[in-house]
Amino acid sequence: MYFIATGDVEVDLINAPPRHLSDGDFFGEIGVMMNRKRTATVTAITETRLMVLEAADMLRLMAEHEFSKPTCRRCWQCASRSWKTWASSRAWHQT
């Protein structure tokens, strides 16, 4: 799963118009949640910095904290909104 720290990407899905994602958005959650190969092609359209959450780490967190998949989906939606607010504040810095 990937979180966009900065930049813009385009998500191409089969039988759907392209989606634009930017700072604070995420993609790749379907692969983690459904244990599937990717369902889209994501292309950076500006210089982009990503944060990665490996599937094994997400699954470990779910197991350790007894999260259900629906709960994780709701958490990701909330986290995405929170991350957008945090990223837009530029409270983070590059190390």
N, C-alpha and C positions, 0 to 999 in steps of 0.2 A: 504494500500500500504506500502511496506517495502523497506527501503534503507539499503544496507549492509555497515555498517561503517567499520567493519573489519571481516575477516573470509571468508570461502568458503562454498557454498551450492550447492546441486545438485537439478535440477528441472526435475521432471519426468512428461511428458505429454503423453496422450494417443496417440498411433500411431506415436510417434516421438522419436528419440534418446534422452537420457538424456542431459541436458545442464548444464554446470558449470558456476556459477556466483561467483564473488568475490568483493572485496572492490570497492565501488562506483556504483555497479550494483543495480538494483531494480527489484521487482516482486510484483504481486498482483494488477497491474494497470488495468487488465481486469475487475476485480470485481468492481473497482471504476468507470471505464469508461462505462461499459456495464450493471451495476447493476445486476451482475450475481454471483452465487456461484463460488467457486474456480474452476479453470480448470486444475490445476496441483498440484502435491505433492512436497513440497520443504523440503529437509532434510539437516541439517547442517552436513558438513563433517569435519570441524575443529571448534574450539571454535569461535563463531560468535557473533557479536554485531550488532543489528538492530536498526534503527530508524523507527518509525511508523507514517504514515500519515493516520488518520482515514478517512473513506469514507465520513462521514458527514462533516468533516473539508474541504476536497477537494471540495466537492460539494458546500459548502458555499463559498469558495474562487472563484469557477467558477461563481457562481451566482452574487457575489458582484462585480466581475471585468469583467463580461460579456464575459468570455472566451468561446469559442466554443470548442467542443470535439476535432476537428482536431488541433486547436491551442494548446490545452493541450498536445496532443500527441507529437507535435513538441517541445513544451517546455520541456517535460519529456526527450526527446532524447537529447536535448541540456544540460539539467540539469545533465543528467547522465554523459555526457562527461566532463562537468565542475566539477562535484562531484569527478570523477575519478582523475582528475588533482589535485584537492584540497586535497583529501584523500591521494594521493601518496606523496604529499609534507609534510604530517604529521604536517600541520599547526594547526590542531585541537588538543585538549588535553582532557584527561579524567578529569571529575570533581567529 
